Amino acid sequence: MLDIKNVRKTFNINTINEKKALDGIDLHLDSGDFVTVIGGNGAGKSTMLNMIAGVYPIDSGKIEIENVNISRFPEHQRAKYIGRVFQDPMMGTAAGMEIQENMALAYRRGKSRGLSWGIKANEKEFFRESLEKLGLGLQDRMSNKVGLLSGGQRQALTLLMATLQRPKLLLLDEHTAALDPKTARKVLEITDEIVSEQNLTTLMITHNMKDAISIGNRLVMMHEGRIIYDVSGEEKKKLEVEDLLKKFEEASGEEFSNDRMILAK
């Protein structure tokens, strides 16, 4: 479903601020893989997701989704393949529009559009049923402005919108990091349910090592723009946080230095 082959990216080349963000990344995801990604500050996690989404052009290498080379596609052209949820709950929705209007925009993404804007009755019913599955009562507030929702409700809505069209690939960039622990847990449960129900191929960056171990079928650890550890199946299920810290030290030759991730263990 996803092939990243020898992808490199350096920012601010030939300046004092030069930063090698991706150093020959190779990563293959099969259809239905749910991969959690961890790593310290500046490891290249978000850069990798941005490269896939087309936010920045890659310097070299190749990115394919379902055997289609999207390496040079602009960001909007990749939208029909990719669903994405950002760390900031405010980024995935339009605050001044109603819940149902936001969902209509997401539902019609990539489709040809006529002159009419009205939301059809069958679309409203589909949106209502989809919202009901979130268990947040939003199905009874479809005409409410999204700006009235809490951060957790907006993030859950963003997640739902990102998956309405069943994307080939779902990218989750620390999508629970800005939420309080209880809300983050709820959004994570919803994430697991949606991904499992639709069998979505998913890449999820997380700062929580316990979540990285417990969620998904595969875990990838990054350091200085490289993948230094890749584990799946039964081996992943048996992991403890201490095992991850030890693996990091063995592979990188240094101690794990992300305080937020260590505290989250």
Backbone bond lengths (Angstrom), bond angles and torsions (degrees), N, CA, C in turn:
res aa  C-N    CA-C-N  psi(-1)  N-CA   C-N-CA  omega(-1)  CA-C   N-CA-C  phi
1 M - - - 1.462 - - 1.529 111.89 -
2 L 1.337 116.12 -40.73 1.468 120.74 177.77 1.515 109.81 -131.94
3 D 1.317 116.59 131.06 1.459 122.36 175.06 1.522 109.50 -129.53
4 I 1.315 116.21 118.27 1.463 121.95 173.63 1.523 106.25 -111.09
5 K 1.326 116.61 119.92 1.458 120.33 -173.03 1.529 110.97 -122.62
6 N 1.331 115.17 111.19 1.467 122.76 173.66 1.542 112.19 50.40
7 V 1.318 116.20 45.77 1.473 121.10 -177.46 1.525 110.00 -82.47
8 R 1.316 115.22 130.85 1.467 122.14 179.46 1.525 110.09 -125.88
9 K 1.348 114.89 145.47 1.448 120.46 176.43 1.521 109.51 -150.88
10 T 1.336 116.11 124.90 1.458 122.22 175.68 1.526 108.30 -124.60
11 F 1.314 116.40 130.09 1.459 121.62 178.50 1.532 109.88 -96.52
12 N 1.335 116.08 149.34 1.476 123.21 175.88 1.535 112.01 52.87
13 I 1.333 115.28 50.73 1.471 120.92 -178.27 1.527 110.77 -58.82
14 N 1.320 114.67 139.28 1.472 123.10 177.22 1.528 113.53 62.38
15 T 1.336 115.80 29.11 1.465 119.75 173.33 1.525 107.97 -126.47
16 I 1.328 115.60 171.56 1.465 120.17 179.41 1.530 111.20 -65.91
17 N 1.348 115.79 -20.75 1.463 120.86 -179.56 1.531 113.22 -96.47
18 E 1.329 117.07 16.13 1.475 119.53 -178.46 1.529 110.59 -57.13
19 K 1.336 115.10 133.07 1.462 120.93 -177.76 1.531 109.67 -139.22
20 K 1.335 115.47 117.21 1.457 120.10 176.24 1.522 107.77 -81.90
21 A 1.343 116.37 104.64 1.464 121.10 -173.75 1.524 112.59 -86.73
22 L 1.327 116.68 -39.81 1.467 121.65 176.88 1.518 108.62 -128.92
23 D 1.321 115.40 127.53 1.466 120.51 -172.29 1.533 110.98 -119.13
24 G 1.341 115.30 67.60 1.458 119.76 177.81 1.519 112.97 77.13
25 I 1.340 116.40 52.81 1.469 121.72 -178.87 1.526 110.84 -72.09
26 D 1.327 115.88 133.03 1.468 122.85 170.98 1.517 107.57 -124.74
27 L 1.327 116.45 125.08 1.462 119.88 179.35 1.523 109.29 -152.37
28 H 1.335 116.20 132.27 1.466 121.62 177.75 1.515 109.07 -123.52
29 L 1.333 116.53 129.32 1.453 122.10 175.63 1.518 109.54 -116.84
30 D 1.331 116.39 128.43 1.453 120.67 172.91 1.518 109.16 -80.73
31 S 1.322 116.94 161.62 1.459 121.40 177.36 1.522 109.73 -59.04
32 G 1.335 116.50 129.46 1.455 121.38 179.03 1.511 114.80 90.19
33 D 1.335 118.42 -5.47 1.466 120.97 176.52 1.522 109.96 -64.47
34 F 1.333 116.05 136.96 1.467 122.36 173.14 1.522 105.92 -119.43
35 V 1.335 115.62 102.05 1.459 122.18 -172.23 1.517 110.19 -107.30
36 T 1.335 116.65 123.48 1.463 120.83 172.93 1.525 108.58 -93.44
37 V 1.339 116.34 141.16 1.465 122.26 -175.78 1.523 109.15 -120.91
38 I 1.319 116.42 125.27 1.469 120.90 177.35 1.521 109.55 -126.51
39 G 1.347 115.69 166.16 1.460 121.45 179.44 1.513 109.80 162.51
40 G 1.309 116.28 162.43 1.455 121.14 -179.36 1.518 112.87 -73.17
41 N 1.324 116.36 -178.05 1.461 121.34 177.19 1.520 109.89 -61.26
42 G 1.339 116.29 133.62 1.459 120.41 177.73 1.514 114.31 74.30
43 A 1.325 117.38 17.30 1.470 120.46 -178.60 1.520 112.15 -73.18
44 G 1.341 117.14 -21.64 1.465 120.57 -179.82 1.518 113.62 108.13
45 K 1.333 117.14 8.80 1.466 121.23 -176.00 1.533 111.79 -61.92
46 S 1.338 116.35 -57.69 1.467 120.13 -178.36 1.527 111.38 -67.48
47 T 1.337 116.31 -33.14 1.470 119.13 177.14 1.521 110.13 -61.59
48 M 1.323 117.05 -41.60 1.465 120.23 178.51 1.530 110.80 -59.86
49 L 1.351 117.18 -45.18 1.456 119.87 178.67 1.523 111.44 -64.38
50 N 1.341 116.55 -39.26 1.464 119.99 178.43 1.522 112.35 -65.91
51 M 1.333 116.83 -33.80 1.465 120.86 176.72 1.533 110.46 -66.15
52 I 1.328 115.31 -41.92 1.463 120.01 179.21 1.526 110.22 -64.96
53 A 1.333 116.01 -42.25 1.465 121.07 -177.02 1.527 112.74 -76.15
54 G 1.329 117.33 -16.63 1.460 120.72 178.46 1.507 114.34 89.34
55 V 1.347 117.25 17.47 1.466 120.57 178.48 1.521 110.09 -65.00
56 Y 1.340 116.33 -41.88 1.461 122.09 174.62 1.530 108.62 -123.12
57 P 1.337 117.22 150.94 1.466 118.71 174.09 1.526 110.20 -76.60
58 I 1.325 117.03 147.23 1.465 120.04 175.23 1.528 108.89 -79.12
59 D 1.335 116.58 154.60 1.465 120.18 176.74 1.526 110.51 -78.84
60 S 1.323 116.43 -41.43 1.464 121.55 179.42 1.518 108.88 -159.56
61 G 1.337 115.54 167.59 1.450 120.92 -178.34 1.513 111.09 102.34
62 K 1.333 115.81 -164.22 1.460 120.02 -174.90 1.528 110.54 -150.17
63 I 1.341 115.95 141.28 1.459 122.35 174.90 1.523 108.11 -124.41
64 E 1.322 116.63 124.30 1.462 121.63 -179.90 1.525 110.00 -124.44
65 I 1.332 115.49 138.94 1.455 121.51 170.58 1.520 107.46 -120.99
66 E 1.308 116.66 119.68 1.466 123.40 -176.79 1.529 110.51 51.04
67 N 1.332 115.02 47.30 1.469 123.35 176.90 1.526 114.26 67.16
68 V 1.342 117.46 10.81 1.467 121.11 174.23 1.524 107.70 -99.83
69 N 1.320 117.17 123.46 1.456 121.92 179.59 1.531 109.06 -76.56
70 I 1.344 115.84 106.64 1.473 120.05 -177.91 1.529 111.59 -101.61
71 S 1.328 117.37 9.25 1.468 122.11 -172.55 1.521 113.33 -52.07
72 R 1.315 117.48 -36.12 1.470 120.97 -176.71 1.522 112.57 -108.80
73 F 1.325 117.12 7.22 1.459 119.70 177.43 1.528 109.14 -70.59
74 P 1.348 118.63 138.67 1.465 119.81 172.59 1.531 109.42 -68.82
75 E 1.327 115.86 165.06 1.457 121.16 -174.36 1.529 112.60 -56.21
76 H 1.341 117.41 -44.05 1.468 119.42 -176.40 1.522 112.14 -66.05
77 Q 1.331 117.10 -27.65 1.462 120.58 -179.78 1.528 111.21 -74.20
78 R 1.319 116.42 -24.23 1.467 120.43 179.79 1.522 112.17 -83.44
79 A 1.343 116.42 -10.59 1.470 120.51 -174.72 1.523 112.36 -60.99
80 K 1.335 117.97 -29.30 1.467 119.15 -178.97 1.524 111.97 -73.82
81 Y 1.335 117.01 -14.53 1.466 121.57 178.17 1.530 112.43 -98.82
82 I 1.334 116.18 -28.57 1.467 120.69 -164.45 1.525 112.37 -121.72
83 G 1.328 115.96 136.43 1.459 122.75 167.50 1.518 107.38 -110.28
84 R 1.329 117.41 143.56 1.468 118.74 -175.62 1.521 111.45 -142.19
85 V 1.332 115.48 139.56 1.464 121.82 173.77 1.523 107.66 -124.18
86 F 1.339 116.12 127.89 1.453 122.02 -175.49 1.530 111.40 -92.27
87 Q 1.326 115.39 171.16 1.462 121.08 178.01 1.531 111.31 -67.46
88 D 1.317 117.01 -39.09 1.457 122.50 -178.05 1.529 110.02 -82.76
89 P 1.332 119.32 115.88 1.472 121.50 -179.38 1.525 113.61 -59.35
90 M 1.339 117.36 -18.92 1.460 120.51 -177.64 1.532 112.52 -79.74
91 M 1.334 117.60 -14.34 1.474 120.36 -170.44 1.521 114.49 -83.00
92 G 1.330 117.61 -23.32 1.461 118.90 -171.95 1.505 116.02 -93.74
93 T 1.336 117.18 -2.94 1.461 120.96 -176.39 1.529 110.44 -136.90
94 A 1.334 115.31 162.08 1.474 121.46 176.32 1.523 108.13 -100.45
95 A 1.334 116.83 110.26 1.468 122.39 -172.04 1.522 113.11 -60.42
96 G 1.327 117.84 -35.16 1.463 121.66 -175.37 1.519 114.28 -82.12
97 M 1.327 117.22 -2.42 1.468 120.83 -179.66 1.527 110.46 -106.60
98 E 1.325 116.02 157.37 1.462 120.87 179.03 1.525 111.19 -68.84
99 I 1.328 115.97 160.92 1.467 120.95 177.03 1.522 110.04 -56.43
100 Q 1.332 117.09 -47.12 1.464 120.09 -177.43 1.532 111.65 -67.61
101 E 1.324 118.07 -30.44 1.467 120.74 177.65 1.524 110.62 -70.47
102 N 1.326 116.49 -40.51 1.462 120.54 175.17 1.526 110.48 -59.66
103 M 1.329 115.51 -44.54 1.463 119.79 -179.00 1.523 111.72 -65.86
104 A 1.328 116.40 -36.19 1.466 120.42 178.93 1.527 110.92 -63.95
105 L 1.336 115.84 -41.44 1.465 119.45 177.30 1.533 110.92 -60.40
106 A 1.335 115.39 -44.60 1.463 119.58 -179.51 1.519 111.18 -67.35
107 Y 1.321 116.43 -39.10 1.470 121.81 -177.19 1.528 111.53 -66.53
108 R 1.336 116.35 -31.73 1.473 120.59 -176.44 1.523 112.68 -95.22
109 R 1.325 116.49 4.29 1.463 119.94 -179.75 1.526 110.53 -59.31
110 G 1.324 115.56 129.57 1.460 120.63 178.16 1.513 114.11 83.21
111 K 1.343 117.17 -5.01 1.462 120.33 179.44 1.523 109.90 -96.52
112 S 1.337 116.08 154.87 1.462 119.46 175.52 1.523 108.27 -71.41
113 R 1.313 116.76 141.47 1.459 120.77 -174.38 1.530 110.74 -119.70
114 G 1.328 115.24 137.76 1.452 120.62 175.77 1.518 110.32 -90.97
115 L 1.320 115.67 -161.53 1.460 120.44 -177.87 1.526 112.26 -85.42
116 S 1.343 116.57 -20.24 1.462 118.65 -176.44 1.528 110.59 -80.25
117 W 1.344 115.83 146.99 1.466 120.18 -178.64 1.528 111.64 -112.24
118 G 1.334 117.58 -26.28 1.457 121.50 -172.19 1.522 114.24 -49.24
119 I 1.344 115.66 143.41 1.459 121.42 178.47 1.526 107.87 -85.91
120 K 1.326 116.51 122.02 1.464 121.09 -176.45 1.536 110.90 -71.32
121 A 1.334 115.10 158.02 1.460 121.05 -177.75 1.524 112.05 -60.18
122 N 1.336 116.36 -40.97 1.475 119.17 -179.70 1.529 111.21 -68.27
123 E 1.352 117.22 -31.24 1.460 120.74 175.96 1.527 110.08 -68.01
124 K 1.325 116.53 -43.47 1.468 120.39 178.74 1.523 111.42 -58.49
125 E 1.322 115.79 -42.05 1.463 119.83 -179.63 1.525 110.72 -66.32
126 F 1.326 116.34 -39.76 1.471 121.16 177.48 1.526 110.55 -63.78
127 F 1.332 116.68 -43.24 1.466 120.97 178.70 1.523 110.29 -63.22
128 R 1.346 116.55 -42.19 1.463 121.24 -179.41 1.536 110.39 -61.39
129 E 1.325 115.99 -45.85 1.468 120.55 179.97 1.525 110.95 -63.81
130 S 1.332 116.63 -40.10 1.466 121.05 -179.63 1.527 110.76 -65.79
131 L 1.340 116.52 -43.21 1.464 121.21 -179.97 1.530 111.22 -66.18
132 E 1.314 116.31 -35.01 1.467 120.51 -178.58 1.530 111.13 -60.87
133 K 1.332 116.03 -34.42 1.465 121.17 -178.98 1.530 112.02 -64.77
134 L 1.337 116.82 -22.73 1.466 119.95 179.63 1.526 111.70 -70.61
135 G 1.320 116.35 -24.42 1.465 120.63 179.76 1.516 113.73 69.91
136 L 1.338 117.22 27.82 1.463 121.58 -177.96 1.531 112.88 -113.91
137 G 1.330 117.03 2.84 1.458 121.34 179.74 1.514 114.76 76.33
138 L 1.324 117.90 10.49 1.473 120.68 -176.38 1.525 112.07 -71.47
139 Q 1.335 117.68 -18.49 1.468 120.42 179.52 1.530 111.69 -64.61
140 D 1.332 116.72 -19.57 1.470 120.79 178.00 1.526 112.31 -97.18
141 R 1.343 116.00 6.10 1.470 119.92 -177.48 1.533 111.20 -129.46
142 M 1.330 116.26 29.52 1.463 120.24 -171.88 1.524 114.06 -62.41
143 S 1.324 117.01 -25.00 1.472 119.51 179.65 1.527 112.27 -92.34
144 N 1.335 117.22 0.68 1.472 121.16 176.69 1.521 110.89 -73.36
145 K 1.320 116.14 148.29 1.456 120.70 174.53 1.536 109.09 -70.53
146 V 1.311 116.48 139.80 1.465 121.24 -178.24 1.524 111.67 -63.07
147 G 1.331 116.58 -28.35 1.459 120.88 179.53 1.521 113.70 -62.55
148 L 1.332 117.41 -15.29 1.461 121.51 179.08 1.525 112.71 -85.45
149 L 1.331 116.91 -9.41 1.463 121.02 -176.95 1.525 111.34 -82.19
150 S 1.321 115.65 156.78 1.468 120.97 174.38 1.533 109.36 -73.73
151 G 1.333 116.54 168.44 1.462 120.87 179.43 1.521 112.03 -59.49
152 G 1.333 116.22 -42.01 1.456 120.22 -179.94 1.515 112.37 -66.29
153 Q 1.339 116.47 -40.54 1.467 120.32 177.78 1.524 110.80 -64.66
154 R 1.334 116.18 -40.18 1.472 119.42 179.35 1.521 111.01 -66.41
155 Q 1.340 116.20 -38.08 1.460 118.92 -179.20 1.528 110.84 -69.04
156 A 1.328 116.10 -39.15 1.467 120.10 176.56 1.528 110.39 -63.81
157 L 1.336 116.63 -40.65 1.460 121.08 177.60 1.526 110.52 -64.82
158 T 1.333 117.29 -43.18 1.460 121.39 178.00 1.524 110.75 -59.00
159 L 1.320 115.98 -42.78 1.463 121.06 178.43 1.522 110.82 -61.36
160 L 1.323 116.04 -44.46 1.463 120.79 178.22 1.526 110.73 -62.28
161 M 1.334 116.72 -44.89 1.462 121.04 -179.82 1.530 111.56 -62.90
162 A 1.331 116.20 -37.44 1.468 120.73 -178.65 1.522 112.28 -68.02
163 T 1.346 116.07 -18.71 1.462 119.54 -176.13 1.530 113.51 -114.61
164 L 1.331 118.03 4.33 1.466 120.90 -179.58 1.524 111.96 -59.29
165 Q 1.337 115.97 -36.18 1.458 120.88 -177.78 1.527 112.52 -96.97
166 R 1.324 116.72 13.40 1.474 123.73 -177.63 1.535 110.82 45.06
167 P 1.324 116.33 77.15 1.471 120.41 -177.65 1.524 112.00 -64.95
168 K 1.326 115.79 155.88 1.466 120.24 175.07 1.523 110.04 -64.06
169 L 1.357 115.30 -33.68 1.457 121.50 -176.81 1.517 109.43 -142.42
170 L 1.335 116.58 132.53 1.460 122.04 177.01 1.521 108.78 -109.36
171 L 1.351 115.94 126.59 1.465 122.17 -179.91 1.527 108.92 -110.93
172 L 1.330 116.31 123.33 1.465 121.98 -179.78 1.525 108.41 -119.95
173 D 1.331 115.85 109.08 1.468 120.93 -174.04 1.528 110.62 -100.57
174 E 1.346 116.65 86.18 1.470 122.27 -177.68 1.521 110.53 48.45
175 H 1.332 116.67 49.89 1.465 121.03 -169.02 1.527 113.73 -73.61
176 T 1.339 118.11 -5.07 1.472 119.67 175.45 1.532 112.23 -112.70
177 A 1.334 117.70 1.11 1.468 121.69 -172.43 1.525 113.31 -64.81
178 A 1.337 117.96 -30.34 1.465 120.82 -176.30 1.528 112.51 -90.48
179 L 1.334 117.22 3.41 1.460 121.54 -176.06 1.527 111.18 -102.38
180 D 1.330 116.67 155.96 1.459 119.29 174.69 1.531 108.86 -68.78
181 P 1.341 118.25 158.77 1.479 121.21 -172.85 1.524 114.86 -53.69
182 K 1.332 117.53 -42.94 1.463 120.48 -178.55 1.525 111.29 -65.95
183 T 1.330 116.38 -44.78 1.466 121.11 179.39 1.525 110.47 -66.93
184 A 1.338 115.70 -40.59 1.464 120.23 178.48 1.518 110.60 -58.81
185 R 1.339 116.50 -41.41 1.465 120.98 179.21 1.517 111.24 -61.75
186 K 1.342 116.65 -42.29 1.464 121.36 179.62 1.524 111.01 -64.18
187 V 1.342 116.70 -45.86 1.466 120.60 -179.82 1.529 110.43 -63.87
188 L 1.329 116.26 -36.05 1.465 120.39 178.13 1.528 111.14 -66.80
189 E 1.325 116.61 -39.08 1.472 120.72 176.58 1.531 110.52 -62.77
190 I 1.336 116.09 -43.69 1.464 120.82 178.31 1.528 110.25 -62.48
191 T 1.340 115.31 -41.14 1.465 120.67 178.02 1.519 110.89 -57.69
192 D 1.325 115.54 -49.84 1.468 120.93 -178.48 1.526 111.09 -60.27
193 E 1.336 116.23 -41.00 1.465 121.03 -179.64 1.529 111.70 -64.98
194 I 1.341 116.71 -46.71 1.467 120.85 -178.26 1.527 110.75 -65.35
195 V 1.341 116.56 -45.16 1.465 120.71 -178.73 1.532 110.45 -63.33
196 S 1.336 116.70 -42.00 1.469 120.95 -179.72 1.519 111.08 -67.78
197 E 1.329 116.13 -45.00 1.466 120.80 -177.42 1.525 111.74 -62.16
198 Q 1.339 116.69 -41.54 1.465 120.57 -177.65 1.528 112.94 -95.00
199 N 1.334 116.50 -2.58 1.467 121.57 -177.31 1.527 110.64 51.90
200 L 1.342 115.15 49.56 1.465 121.11 -175.58 1.524 111.59 -80.17
201 T 1.304 116.49 139.40 1.454 121.77 170.89 1.523 107.04 -76.97
202 T 1.342 117.20 122.19 1.465 120.73 -167.07 1.526 112.32 -136.33
203 L 1.328 115.59 138.28 1.466 123.39 170.11 1.520 107.17 -116.35
204 M 1.329 117.72 119.96 1.456 121.05 -178.16 1.524 111.15 -124.69
205 I 1.328 116.15 115.17 1.462 120.80 172.58 1.522 108.01 -81.86
206 T 1.323 116.52 133.96 1.464 120.13 177.59 1.521 109.96 -140.97
207 H 1.344 115.93 150.35 1.466 120.60 174.73 1.525 110.27 -97.37
208 N 1.330 116.66 -1.90 1.456 120.68 -177.21 1.527 110.15 -102.60
209 M 1.334 116.31 111.92 1.462 120.26 -175.12 1.530 112.61 -65.71
210 K 1.329 116.56 -34.76 1.463 119.47 177.74 1.524 110.51 -63.11
211 D 1.329 116.34 -43.52 1.460 120.22 178.10 1.526 110.82 -63.43
212 A 1.323 116.00 -40.80 1.460 120.70 -179.69 1.529 111.27 -59.66
213 I 1.331 116.12 -35.20 1.467 121.21 -179.72 1.525 111.29 -78.65
214 S 1.333 116.53 -42.59 1.467 120.02 -171.24 1.523 113.89 -81.20
215 I 1.329 117.15 -23.73 1.469 120.49 -175.09 1.526 110.29 -104.78
216 G 1.316 115.83 143.11 1.459 121.02 176.07 1.516 113.41 81.18
217 N 1.326 115.38 175.47 1.461 121.37 -177.84 1.529 112.87 -106.06
218 R 1.350 115.35 0.23 1.475 118.36 -175.13 1.516 110.10 -154.90
219 L 1.326 116.79 147.31 1.469 122.25 -179.76 1.533 109.02 -130.23
220 V 1.329 114.72 135.06 1.464 121.48 178.80 1.530 108.65 -123.43
221 M 1.332 116.51 132.56 1.460 120.99 176.67 1.533 109.39 -111.62
222 M 1.341 115.55 134.06 1.464 120.26 -179.38 1.524 111.08 -116.16
223 H 1.336 114.95 152.90 1.464 121.55 177.13 1.521 108.34 -156.68
224 E 1.342 115.81 125.51 1.466 122.54 177.85 1.525 112.41 49.90
225 G 1.343 115.11 46.73 1.459 120.30 173.90 1.511 115.72 77.31
226 R 1.325 116.37 12.53 1.463 120.20 179.38 1.534 110.12 -129.47
227 I 1.323 115.95 156.13 1.462 121.00 171.73 1.522 107.22 -89.91
228 I 1.338 115.94 119.71 1.467 119.74 -175.52 1.532 112.57 -108.96
229 Y 1.328 117.08 -8.35 1.459 119.81 179.87 1.519 108.42 -156.66
230 D 1.319 117.49 134.91 1.461 123.64 -177.51 1.523 107.40 -142.50
231 V 1.327 117.47 112.99 1.463 120.66 -174.17 1.525 109.81 -134.29
232 S 1.330 117.10 146.85 1.465 120.43 -177.80 1.524 110.89 -148.57
233 G 1.332 115.29 176.23 1.458 121.68 173.39 1.520 114.19 61.47
234 E 1.323 114.76 -142.38 1.460 121.74 -176.32 1.525 111.91 -62.44
235 E 1.325 116.55 -36.17 1.468 120.37 179.90 1.525 110.62 -60.95
236 K 1.330 116.46 -39.67 1.468 121.06 178.80 1.532 110.66 -66.55
237 K 1.325 116.64 -42.56 1.467 120.96 -177.94 1.533 112.41 -61.36
238 K 1.321 116.42 -29.52 1.467 120.81 -176.92 1.526 113.11 -85.47
239 L 1.335 116.90 -7.10 1.462 120.68 -176.61 1.531 112.89 -65.48
240 E 1.318 115.22 147.84 1.461 123.11 168.20 1.532 107.60 -117.74
241 V 1.330 116.77 161.95 1.463 120.20 179.78 1.524 110.98 -57.34
242 E 1.321 116.80 -40.15 1.472 120.85 179.03 1.521 111.33 -60.26
243 D 1.341 116.39 -34.73 1.470 120.58 177.51 1.525 110.71 -63.13
244 L 1.335 115.94 -40.84 1.466 120.14 179.91 1.524 111.28 -65.08
245 L 1.330 116.27 -43.15 1.469 120.19 178.94 1.533 110.28 -62.00
246 K 1.329 115.90 -40.22 1.461 120.41 179.80 1.529 110.61 -66.94
247 K 1.342 116.40 -42.63 1.469 120.75 179.02 1.526 110.52 -61.70
248 F 1.337 115.41 -39.52 1.462 119.53 179.72 1.524 110.13 -62.41
249 E 1.316 116.74 -46.39 1.467 120.78 -179.40 1.532 111.45 -63.35
250 E 1.337 116.26 -39.20 1.474 120.04 179.21 1.521 111.29 -66.00
251 A 1.339 116.54 -42.82 1.468 120.52 -174.74 1.520 113.38 -79.05
252 S 1.346 116.36 -32.58 1.468 119.44 -174.59 1.520 113.55 -102.32
253 G 1.331 115.96 -19.18 1.461 119.54 -178.44 1.503 113.46 77.69
254 E 1.351 117.68 14.70 1.457 120.96 178.63 1.519 109.92 -147.28
255 E 1.342 116.35 166.97 1.456 120.22 -179.35 1.522 110.56 -79.32
256 F 1.332 115.16 150.67 1.456 120.97 176.57 1.522 108.99 -67.86
257 S 1.338 117.40 130.32 1.465 120.07 -169.59 1.525 115.04 -118.25
258 N 1.342 118.11 8.35 1.457 119.23 179.94 1.524 109.31 -88.22
259 D 1.326 117.11 100.32 1.470 121.77 -176.38 1.524 112.59 -56.71
260 R 1.340 115.72 -40.92 1.468 119.89 -177.16 1.533 110.62 -61.40
261 M 1.344 116.69 -39.79 1.450 120.28 -178.83 1.530 111.34 -73.21
262 I 1.319 116.53 -37.02 1.470 119.92 178.81 1.521 110.20 -67.49
263 L 1.344 117.42 -40.61 1.458 121.76 178.07 1.521 111.44 -65.01
264 A 1.349 116.20 -29.99 1.467 120.60 -178.11 1.512 112.98 -79.56
265 K 1.324 117.08 -3.17 1.459 119.06 -177.86 1.518 112.47 -72.76
